[in-house]
Every structure is written in C-alpha cells, then in structure tokens.
C-alpha cells in the first residue's frame, strides 16, 4: 500500500476547446514530497493540478491518487485555488470558508458537529486569523485572504495538498506562515504540490522541482533540475512548433 | 433589449391601470368608500378569498426570496427571467389540454416549457460561440412570442371558459383557487426541504464549484435539483406576479438582502422576509381596487424596499459611501490645517503658542477668508480658538497636530530606511498615509525604526510625551534643519518635509 505513489500521472493529455494544454505527462510523485511546479504562462501548471482533482475531462491517459482512481481520490486532496478564481464579494465569513474544509468528511445532509467547530477554531487560530474570524472575506488584506484558504485546507486534514499560486499577492509574514505550514505538512508525511512563478523562491523552499511547459521538461531534486539548460528549455526556447501545432489542432 | 420589452409591458400595464381607474372614477363618490371597505375586508380577513390570496402571496414571496439568493450570488439572475417568460406556451398548452384554467395541467405544461427553455439555452451557448446572455435573449423572446400567439388564438376561439388565462401575464392573487394553494404548498414544502437539507452543499457550490466537486459533492445533480425548484417556484409564482415580472421576485428581494447582509444564512432570512412583505403588501394594494393585476404592485413594493437600501445601506449604500468619503475628506482637510499650524509654530521655534490668521493663509497660499473658514471649522469641534485673528490650538487640537506630523515623518523615514526610496520622493506618499495610520501601525513603525527622533530631512519627530503641551520636541534645534528654516518658510511646498 505505502509503495504506491501519492499521485501518478500516466501519459496524461488535456485539451481546452480542442487545444492541447498538456501533452503526454508521465509522473510519479512519491508520498511525502514537497514539489514546486514552475513554467511560463500557459504551460499547463494549473491544468495539472485540476487534472489531479478530476476537475477536467482527460483527453488521454489517467491519474491515480494513492493508487486509486482519481475520482475516488479527490477527497484526500486539499485544494487551494488561485485567488483570481474566488468571488470575494460572496456573503461568507472567514469561519464559513474554513468550515467548508469539513464538508467532505461530514457527508451530505449532515450539519457540522462540535468536533468540526473545534477543528475550524484551531485552524483559524493556527493561522492567526482569530480576530478576523467573523469578517466577510472582502474585508481582509491579501495575506489574510490567502491564510483563510490555507486554514480551510488545514481543517480538511488530508494526505495531499494542491496549491495554485499561494504566494501571489501576500505579505512577507504570510509567506513565512505558508512556508512553515508546508514544512510542517511535509514532516507529517503529507504530499504537497505548489504552483509558483517566483524562481527565486524555487531553490529556497523546495527540495523537488517540476519544470513544465506543455510537457514535463524536468522533474527531480532541485540541485539537478535547477540548471541554466533546463531553465532555458522551460522559459527561453519557446516550443514554437509545439504551440503552433496546438493552434492547428484547435482550428481543425 | 430585454429591459426594453419589459418597459413596453410595464407601459402597457400602466395603460390598463389608467383606463381601469378612469372607468372607476366615473362611478364617482362610491370609489372612496369602496377603497375603505376593501381595506377593511382585507385587514379583517372576513373574506375567504382574501385569506387565500394572502397565504398564496406569502408562500410565493418566501419561495422566490429564498431561491433568488442563490441566483444573485451565483450571478445567474437572468436565468429566472428566461424561465419566467419561457413558461407561457406551457401555460397555454395546459389550458388547451384541459379546456379550462385547470391548475395541474397548467402546472405540468409550464414546468415542461420552462425545462425545455433552459435546455435550449444550454444547447445554444454550448454548441456555438453565442454568449449566454444573448442565448437567454433568444430563448426568452421566442418562447414568449409563441406564448402570446397561443394566448391570442385561445381568446379568439368561440365558447369555452377562458376566464383567468390573461391573469398569467401580470398575475392576480384574488383568483387563487384551493387547488392553486395546494400546489403552492407542495412547492413551498419542496423548496424549504431542499434548502434545509442541502444548505451547506448549495453554499459551497455557489461559492466555489470546483472546490465543491473535489469534496465529492454531486454538483450536477444538485444544480438540477436547484433549477427544478426555481422552475416550480416560477410556475406557481406567475399566478400572483405574472410571467412578465416574476423574475423581479427572484432578483429584487435577494439583491436588497445582498446589500445588507454579509452571511448567506442571514441574507436568505432577510430576502425571504422582503419577499413576503412585498407579496402581502402588493396583494393588499391591488385588492383595494378590485380587478387590478397584482404583479406590478408586488414588484413595486419590492423595488420601494430596494431603493432606500441602494441609497442608505450601512456599508454598500451609495449615499452612505458618499457621506463617508465626504466626512473623511473634511477630516483630512482639518488635519492638514492643524499640521500647517504646527509647522508655523515649529518654524518660529515654538516661542509662542499662537499663529496669526494671515500667517496661516500665507503659509497655505490661500485667501484669507478660506483660512478663516478652516479655523472656524476647527473651533467648532474644539481643536482651536480663534481670537482677534490669532489662533490658539486646544490641547486636543495640539495633540492631533503632533500626531499627524509624527505620522508623516515616521512614514517618510520608513520609506527611506526600509523601502530604499529616495528622500525627495517620499513626501507625496506620506501626505496621504499620515491620515490613515492607526495607533497600532504607529507602534509597529516606531518599533521597526527603533524609536527614531529625526525624519529623513533632519526634522524632529514629535514623540508621545511631546504632545501634552505646546513646545519644541526634545530634539528640537539639534538637527541640521535650523539652517533651512527660512528656505522652507519661503517655499513651504517645495521643501521635502512640510
């Protein structure tokens, strides 16, 4: 059982409106990994996370979570979406959002119990949000907003965490809190995938890196992956033929 | 386009109202007693038809108010409008099938037409590049056109009991039958049960549908259940409000509550309450003059509740926001005057605690009467007293002046030391920030900057202990600024640290 990788992508291809975004991704991410995912805009970073959450139809290949089909595995995954995808005017408070982390465990029709409220309180406390717990989420700073979604993931208490750009628009204090939490989760044997764009933090925060540009450019220990050659392959030399062909496929 | 047609219908409706009232006016004096009598009949609930109208419109207001909340927060409010118009051909089909205004066939026909309309909407927007709002316009108008054609056809048919079919256009709660009420009761129970049982699923789905899917919530199924409830609520709602205006009952109460409430549960409660009030009051008003359609009145009551909210809601109201901005602008102006007075005192080496009116006007480069108005304003809130054209700051005024100057200089120092900004670039920024820094931030800044005494331009920063009395701060005169005094005095807006 424990020999199964946390996440396995097998020959995964994904398209949006017929336009390929990911081509033939083969990856096995062992349990307890903390992986930073880097690549230019449109490289398919968010798409890879969404594929691991069964939020997208796959064109080919499969994804397995803890050795099981992706659809059964999503309950084991805590997802922190990109902040642009959130409707900040929605009438919910910090506490409401964090409580959503418990809904998967509660199951349909059930109301939150005392234990759930306790977990939610602890998560809010852990991320220093107690003074803001009853605020509507638009009345928070960028860092507090990001921490709200971290608290939700914490309250969810799962094996795998998938984070989409958690470091964008946050203050230094929040960045520190996120990094602490990442380390804590890794120490507890959880698997974490983090999409990021700041190459400077790549070497500081992650022991394992994944360079992505429509396909896997490089995956492995940071020291081996973070080379000028790989950086060039990922960011510099645009894969002109590949993206042109992708356009053609979309038009056909 | 949609709004345009709606306006036409409202215009047509008001024309009907006017002709109706013109007709009743001909009866003369009797109209007056009529209204009083009608009001009494309504309030005493003497008449069973009043009780039925009341219960019916309460249920409709409740259903629409609750379901509308999810539509408004999900930004799909106009789907309600589309379904509302799309049910009309179904209503006519149900009538043709039964041969009279039979509740059950009409209900079934309307639901089928509504469902067909929403499927067509999905089909058009998912198979072509036509955006959803345009697809809604197409479905809404074509279904409504078919409905009106059928209605006209039915009315031209000889014989048969055609009474009441017209009422589906603008609604008539006085025409509720017992069977209508049973149907409404059934829908209300269904809506309440669905919203109670699926409350947390509906909230998380509306808020963040991808996340909800990862939690294993059957998003598609719940969406269909929700849309079925909406279709049911619309179909029974058209009895009171009519197909033309039923979407207003889904949108207006919910939008009002959206401006007033910050949590989904309290938004739902408030929207339901507004829906009920609108339903009952609208029914009451239309009852006063027998035979008038209820829909427009119900919708108008909801709109009258929306208007003051739009203007005066505590946080999101337009006038409230304007008033708040005005207050903060006036406070900023006041604080700038205080700051100028402090600067003049500082330039003169704190030898006196008075500043002349002319001095201030000259320093701020303003006409004398503007300066006088500013000082009178300061006097009104107890920050200063103006006597014989000389102004003396009160203790609270002096303290506030010190605070503003301190905020300004601390912020400049912070920008220069911590943000590595050039010292001649920080003034403009500090001019804004000085008015909004809270005590909490000031303590943090002081700590970060290790309790500084001098700003980047060598001017002393007033400390907490300097604020009790008018006088130079501890380090006054020890910095390199003494030189520049006259220069800054002559060019108050070009010096970095004014």
Boltz contact constraints between the chains, C-beta under 6 A:
constraints:
  - contact:
      token1: [A, 53]
      token2: [B, 214]
      max_distance: 6.0
  - contact:
      token1: [A, 55]
      token2: [B, 210]
      max_distance: 6.0
  - contact:
      token1: [A, 55]
      token2: [B, 213]
      max_distance: 6.0
  - contact:
      token1: [A, 74]
      token2: [B, 214]
      max_distance: 6.0
  - contact:
      token1: [A, 75]
      token2: [B, 216]
      max_distance: 6.0
  - contact:
      token1: [A, 79]
      token2: [B, 211]
      max_distance: 6.0
  - contact:
      token1: [A, 79]
      token2: [B, 214]
      max_distance: 6.0
  - contact:
      token1: [A, 90]
      token2: [B, 73]
      max_distance: 6.0
  - contact:
      token1: [A, 90]
      token2: [B, 207]
      max_distance: 6.0
  - contact:
      token1: [A, 91]
      token2: [B, 262]
      max_distance: 6.0
  - contact:
      token1: [A, 91]
      token2: [B, 263]
      max_distance: 6.0
  - contact:
      token1: [A, 91]
      token2: [B, 264]
      max_distance: 6.0
  - contact:
      token1: [A, 91]
      token2: [B, 267]
      max_distance: 6.0
  - contact:
      token1: [A, 93]
      token2: [B, 263]
      max_distance: 6.0
  - contact:
      token1: [A, 100]
      token2: [B, 204]
      max_distance: 6.0
  - contact:
      token1: [A, 103]
      token2: [B, 200]
      max_distance: 6.0
  - contact:
      token1: [A, 103]
      token2: [B, 204]
      max_distance: 6.0
  - contact:
      token1: [A, 103]
      token2: [B, 215]
      max_distance: 6.0
  - contact:
      token1: [A, 104]
      token2: [B, 215]
      max_distance: 6.0
  - contact:
      token1: [A, 104]
      token2: [B, 216]
      max_distance: 6.0
  - contact:
      token1: [A, 109]
      token2: [B, 197]
      max_distance: 6.0
  - contact:
      token1: [A, 136]
      token2: [B, 262]
      max_distance: 6.0
